[in-house]
Amino acid sequence: MDPIIFKRKRKNEVKCADTCSSSAAAPGNVNSDHVERNTDCNLQTSTSFEPHFKKKKLSARRYNEDYLKYGFIKCEKPFENDRPQCVICNNILANESLKPSKLKRHLETQHAELTDKPLEYFQRKKKDVKLSTRFLGCPTAVGEKALLSSYLVAYRVAKEKMAHTAAEKIILPACLDMVRTIFDDKSADKLKTISSDDIISFRMCTIAEHLETMLLTRLQTGIDFAIQLDDSTDLGSGTTLLVYVRYAWQEDFMEDFLCCLNITSHLSGLDIFTELEKCIVGRYKLSWKNCKGITSDGAASKTGRHSRVIKKLLEVTNNGAVWNHCFIHREALASREIPQNLLEVLKNAVKVVNFIKGSPLNNQLLETFCSEIGANRTHLLYHTKVRWLSHGKILSRVYELRNKIHRFLTEKKSRLASILEDDIWVMKLAYLTDIFGILHELSLKLQGENSNIFQQVERIQGFQKTLSLWQARLKSSRPSYYMFPRFLQHIEENVISENLLKEIKLEILVHLTSLSQTFNHFFPEEKFETLRENSWVKDPFAFRNPESVIELNLVPEEESELLQLSSSYTLKTDYEALTLSAFWIKVKEDFPLLSRKSVPLLLPFTTTSLCERGFSVLTQLKAKERNGLKGAADMRVALSSCVPDWSELLSSQTHPSP
C-alpha cells in the first residue's frame, strides 16, 4: 500500500474514533441515530484495520511432573497457575519459562551445588514447600511463630526418641487443652496446623539436614578429626555401622554423630571399607589425611585375617592415624578369664535368673512373694551374654535375694533350689559378686565422655597394681579379705572351717592371678611407651627445671616453649580449671609447637561407648512396631551434639533468598 494513502486512511480512522468517543462522552442530549452512526464507524474502522495490527495469540505452557528433576514444582498460589516455582529459593518464574532448558539453566546458575542431587532430594523439598505454604498464608509474625513451633516440637520428639505420631496424638491435644483452659478457643485454633504427623516428619528431616550441614561445614575446613566405629545387628536382622567423630572446635573437643550405614551381613571387609569411603570422602567431601585416630572394638569382622577394614583405613591415612582397641572391650575380654570352679558358680547363678525371668508367671510370683515378706528388692535383673558389663549388678541381686529365691524355688519344686543350699556355692557367689562389681565400676569409669588416653591408662594401670596388692594380701601369713566386703561378711556371719576357707582362698588367688595376666596381655606396657615419652602433655607444670626438660627428647624450640609455659602461674590456673584438651587448644597461639604435638595425642577416642549408646537409641527407634522405620533423620537429631540455628532455619523457610 502507498505510504501516503496509508497515512490518509489512518488519519481518517483516528478522526472517526475521536468523533465516536466525544459523542459517547456528551451529556444526555445524544440521539440514537448519531450513536448508531458512530458505532458503525467504529466497527468499520476496526474491521478495516485488523489485518495490519492483530497479534498472534500464544497458548499457555503446561507444567510437567518431569520438571521436578530441575527443582521446580507447579505454583499453587492463587492467580499463579501454570507458573514454575523453585523448591530451593521459592522463586516463581514466568509461564514462558516452563521449558526444560530454562529450568535447567536456573538450577545450574542459581544452585550449582545442587545439580547432582537425586530426584528424592527435590521430592523432599517439594513436600516441605507445600507444608510451609500453610503457615505463610498467615501474617508474617504468626507464620514464623507457627513454623518455629513445629520445628521445636519435631526436635523434642526426636530427642526423646518418640514416635512421630506422638506429636499429633499427645503433644498437640495437651497443648490445645491447656491453651483453651488458660486463654480461649481462638488462641487454641492457631495451634492446629503445627503438629500433624507429616509436618513432624518433614521438619525432622529438615533439622537433620541442617545439623549434618553444620557438622560438615566445620569438618570441611580441614581440621583434624578422629573417628570411632562399631557395627551391630538390629531387629530386622540388618547390620548397621555407626561412626562418631571427634574434632577440635572453638574452646574444646566436640564429639558428634557422623553417619549411620546400613550394610548387608555378607559384605567383606573391603566392601565395608568401600561404603565408608563413599560416605566420608564421596558424599561428605572429607579427607582421610585429616583423620588422626581410629577406634573400634577389635572384632574379627574389622581386624580379622579376612577383613582388614582397619588396615585399609590406616593405609588411606598414609599411616598418619593411630588405631585404638576399645578400652572397655579389652577390659571385658580380660574379665572373662575365670577358673572352671568359679565359672560353674556363675553359670548356675545365670540359670536361676533365667528360670525366673524366662517365665512371666515365675517373675510375677517372685515379685509378689518378695513384696509380701517385705524384701527391699523384689525382682531380678535379666542376664544375657551381651550384657557382660552388668555381671556385678546381676550377681548382686541374686546374692541379696538368695534366701527368698531359695524359698520360692522350693515351693516351685525346682532342682535349682538345692544349689542355694550349698554354703560353699554361696561363698563363691559372694566373691564373684564383689569382683564383678569392682570390674563394673572400672568399666563405668572408662565410659566417661571426652576422656583422654592418659586418664584411661592411669585407670587401667591403677587396677593392675591393685590386683598385685590383693594377691600379696592373700599370700601373706595372715590373709585379708577387706577388698571383698560381701565375702568377708559371709565369713564373719557363718562358721567356716579353716581348711574350706583355705581352699576357697586358693581359688580366689588363682582367679586374681589369671586376671592380672590377661590385663597385662590386653594392656601391655610397650603400647604406652609413647605416652611416657610425652608425659609433659598430661602435666606440663611438672617440668619447671631445665634438667627435667632435657630428658624429654624435645627439640630446642619445644624445650623453650615448655619452660616458658611451666613458669606461668596464670596458665597453671587455667590448667587446673579446664579439661586437658581445652587447655592445649587455648595455648595454641602462644605455644604453637607444643599445642600441635599434644592435640593429636589427645584427639583419638579410647572407647566405642558412643557407638554403644547409639545402638541403644537405634533399638528404641526401631522397636517391633516401628521396625520399618528408616531412622537416619531421627538418629541424626537424637544423637547430634550440634544445636540447630533456629533463626537460620526460619530464614530459609519464610524468607527465601532470590
C-alpha angles and dihedrals in degrees: 000000000000111000093228093052089047092053092047092049092048090050092053091049092052091049091049091049091050091050092051093048093047090050092051091051095049121107123269096286091087111123124221096243092058091049092050091048091051091046092052089049090054092048092049091047095051092044095050094045100041098089091060100049108028112124125214110257112234118216117230116253119241126228117248123205089227089071089076089081086068091051099259132126132180110273111244098192117118114275091007099095119150093016120123119240122198112232091209105050097012091230115157113218129200121273089250088065092068090109124111091231094054094043091049090049090054090052094048096045102036101031105022092154090063100052092102095048115122123243091257090065092058091043089059090047090050092056091046092052092050092049094047092054087068088066099037091064087071124077111285097255094048092043093053092048091050091048093048090048092054090050092049092049092049090048092051092047091053095046091052091046091235128157114266090241090063090081093056097038102038116009100044097044090048092049091048091052092050095046093046090050097046100032126006145283093268091059091046092053090063090066097056096089096050110077114031116142093251094050092050092050094050094042089052091052090050092049091047091051090048093050092047090051091050092052095045092046088060096044094045091063087082099255120152119260142177130212139207121199137184137162134217141170118251131206093279091057090249121136117238125195116203123197126191126188134209122198140159112260127171106315105354147004118298123208117201144163109263108180147334117217124192109213133175118248094238095060116120125230090262091053091051090050090050091053090050090048092051092052104040100034103021102039103022096037093224125150122232090214087074092055108102101171141029122191127186138156092257094241118164091246089069106027104020129117094265099040117042095175091149091047091054091048091051090049094055090050088056086241088295091126129071123222119225122195106220109266093215092052091049091049090051092050091050092049094056094070101101129159113252096250093053091042090059090054090052093049093050091050089052090050090054092050095046092046090058100035093040091067119055089206093052091046092051093045092052092050091049091046093050091047092051093053092045099248117171091224120049105176142036129236116247116247125219128165090243092063095071090142092063103054089111095057093044094050091043091058092047092050093048093049097037095117093046091045090051092053091046094049090046091055089048088050092232120164088224088076090076090062092063091051091064109095092198090054090049091050091052089046089055091053093047090049090055099044095045089047089056091048090049091053089051092052091050090054090051091054096065118129120250090013115162132215094256093057093047094048091049090053093049095045090047090054091047090054090047090055090053090050092051091051090052090050093053093046093053122100089252105040118205127210100186091122091064105055099179092046091048092048091051091052092049094047097046136050106250122180117237093238092051092048091049091051093051091045090058091051090051091048091051090051094049091048090050091049091051092051095048092048089052089050096050094038105037119184094233091062089065097049092106090055092053090051090052098040089131088075091065094048116004091175091066089074106066097133121077090226092061092046093054090060092060096075094232124154115256094258091052091048090053092050092048092052091049092047095047090051094058114098090188092058090046088060089051090048091055094046101043134059115261092253093047090051094054092045090052094054096046092105096051098034106026098160095054093041093051089051098045102043095062089052092053098038103076119089117247098201141023093230092125090057090050090053089047091056089051089055091046090052090051093049094046099049117157093270090050099037093125093058117123094216102187095112093039091050092049095052095040096049105030118114092202118097115224118249097233095188091056092048092050092046092053091050105038102027106037115192117241 
